Amino acid sequence: MRTFPAAFGLTSGQLEQAIRLAGMAPSLHNSQPWRFRILPHLIELHADPGRRLPAADPEDRELRLACGAALFNLRLALEHADIRPVVSLLPHLGASTALAEVRSGGRAHPRPEDTQLYEAITERHSHRNPFRDTPVSIENRHLLVNAAHEEHALLREVQAGERGALEGLVHRANRAQMANARFREELAAWVGRADDTTEGVPASLAGPKPEPQDQWVHRDFTAGPTSRSPGTEFESHPLLVVLCSQHDSREADLRAGQALQRLWLTATARGLVASMLSQVIEVPETCEELRRLLGGSVTPQALLRIGHGAPSAATPRRDAGDMLVNGAIEASEP
């Protein structure tokens, strides 16, 4: 077991808790592609090149999105420990894998709503099961839009007249990926794992196997031919939202990841559940068509379905010590 160093005047136990909570962010296939380096007056966030998913995410955009989400959790955890985090993205003098540096800006005074988000970190997870037939209230929709805006991102609700075109894009993207042998091999390596795994998606948490009649294709995490039980039909009209950034850049990806986590935790705190439909953004052709569907002036970063669902379990996570980097950082491209 690694010993956690102290930083910002916090104990090693407080730092271990902060890193543990940071590591509860969402990531593609639950790959958890982040590492942290703790120095006395600095915490560095690094990409983990060994957890790249080159078939699904060749440009590492979703890796940066996930690391941005982990960074937001870290911000909340430090604020809860009375440290005001000051964040620098893509530090110029950092190692090639460095995505952010976090320093102390003095004592924090967390807002009540941020305390609610902190408390939601351990409750948030991807909901791979069908939703209940209960619409998301207008009040909650406004809160989600405001959450994205607070992190300098845009949240665009998919309108009724856009659903047909979007559904076609999602199915096309799913077919394109499943026709790619490299993608299928990479997916199989991360899904359908045993229950004692600390990464990837265990078979017991995979959710129902998607079937042709499902309007919104959900990635098949079952890793097998098992059929789903009766009464597990996916909803036809979920709330669908696209998280967008104003620019297409590495920094925009990191900011979008923080926005993704703020809006997802906001949803969780309001009793909502969510999951991502990543295929349409991972395939360049369908992502470009989605961008045009949204007006052509923004960059789509994530497509989410949001609603009300029965309780379900979260995917497992690595120990906090496994996410630490000690010593020098390898000169690897993120």
C-alpha positions, -999 to +999 in steps of 0.1 A: +000+000+000+014+034-010+017+061+017-001+093+008+020+125+012+006+156+028-002+187+008-020+221+014-018+215+051-041+185+048-033+151+063-025+121+042-059+106+051-076+138+038-056+136+006-063+099+001-101+107+004-098+135-022-080+113-047-105+084-041-134+108-048-116+122-079-113+086-092-151+082-091-156+102-122-171+087-154-148+073-181-152+054-214-155+017-205-147+026-169-110+028-180-102+054-153-074+070-174-060+094-148-031+096-124-022+121-097+011+134-084+010+150-050+036+176-040+037+197-009+021+227-026+007+212-058-014+183-071-008+173-107-034+156-129-019+134-156-033+113-184-025+076-181-012+065-215-016+029-205-053+033-203-058+048-237-086+034-260-071+040-294-099+022-314-128+041-298-109+073-289-079+077-312-075+114-305-078+110-267-107+134-266-128+112-243-097+105-222-094+143-216-132+145-210-128+118-182-098+135-167-117+168-167-145+151-147-120+137-123-106+172-119-140+185-110-144+159-083-110+168-069-121+205-068-152+196-048-132+173-024-106+201-017-133+226-012-150+203+013-116+201+031-116+240+033-091+244+005-099+267-024-085+250-055-068+272-081-065+252-114-042+257-143-050+236-174-023+222-197+006+237-177+034+249-201+062+236-179+045+203-171+054+168-183+038+157-216+011+138-198+002+167-175-033+180-180-038+202-149-021+216-118-041+224-087-028+248-060-043+262-029-059+296-031-065+299+007-095+288+027-127+278+008-162+287+015-183+261-003-218+271-014-246+249-002-252+237-038-216+226-041-218+207-008-248+188-024-227+180-054-199+167-032-223+145-014-235+132-047-201+120-059-205+085-044-241+082-057-234+091-093-230+063-118-240+053-153-276+039-154-275+012-181-311+001-174-344+015-187-358+046-172-392+050-155-420+067-175-416+100-156-406+131-175-378+153-162-393+185-148-387+219-164-370+231-131-345+203-133-339+209-170-330+245-162-307+234-134-288+211-158-284+239-184-271+263-157-247+236-144-231+233-178-230+271-183-212+275-149-183+255-163-183+275-196-201+248-217-234+247-235-262+221-229-285+216-258-317+197-254-326+175-284-360+187-297-388+165-309-381+174-346-345+164-342-349+130-327-354+111-359-322+124-374-303+119-342-316+083-338-303+075-373-269+089-365-267+069-333-275+036-351-252+044-379-223+051-355-230+019-336-230-002-368-198+014-380-180+007-347-192-029-345-180-035-380-145-026-369-126-056-356-102-034-336-131-017-319-147-050-310-115-064-296-109-033-275-145-033-262-143-070-253-112-064-233-130-040-210-165-054-206-180-086-192-154-088-165-156-107-132-172-090-102-139-086-084-125-063-110-114-028-102-118-014-137-139-020-168-175-031-166-184-063-148-210-086-165-233-082-135-235-044-140-238-044-178-275-038-179-299-054-204-285-066-238-296-041-265-320-054-291-329-043-326-362-026-316-345-003-291-347+032-306-316+045-287-288+020-290-270+014-257-235+000-260-235-038-253-216-043-221-228-079-217-199-094-237-221-124-246-252-137-264-274-136-233-310-124-239-326-099-215-356-107-193-391-097-202-402-062-191-369-045-197-378-024-228-358+008-231-378+041-231-387+056-265-386+093-254-358+100-228-346+134-222-316+137-246-290+165-241-258+173-260-230+189-240-211+212-263-180+234-261-175+266-281-141+254-294-124+222-305-092+220-285-075+200-257-084+227-232-120+227-244-121+189-238-109+194-202-134+221-195-162+200-210-153+172-187-157+195-157-190+206-171-201+170-177-194+161-141-211+192-126-243+186-146-242+148-139-238+155-101-265+181-103-288+155-119-278+129-092-285+154-064-320+159-079-328+122-079-321+117-116-300+091-134-281+093-166-260+074-191-239+084-222-245+075-258-209+079-269-210+062-303-224+092-323-195+114-311-168+088-314-174+082-351-161+113-370-187+113-398-217+111-374-201+136-350-198+161-379-234+155-389-245+160-352-225+193-352-244+205-382-277+193-367-269+216-337-263+246-360-227+241-369-212+266-344-204+243-315-184+212-308-204+182-295-186+166-265-212+142-250-247+129-256-266+119-225-299+104-218-313+116-184-344+105-165-358+087-135-346+051-128-346+024-102-315+022-080-286+004-096-250-004-086-219+016-096-190+001-115-159-007-093-130+016-089-093+013-083-078+020-049-067+056-044-031+045-040-031+029-075-038+063-090-008+079-075+024+087-093+056+088-073+088+104-087+094+115-122+067+113-149+074+094-181+077+115-213+046+100-230+021+118-251-014+120-235 
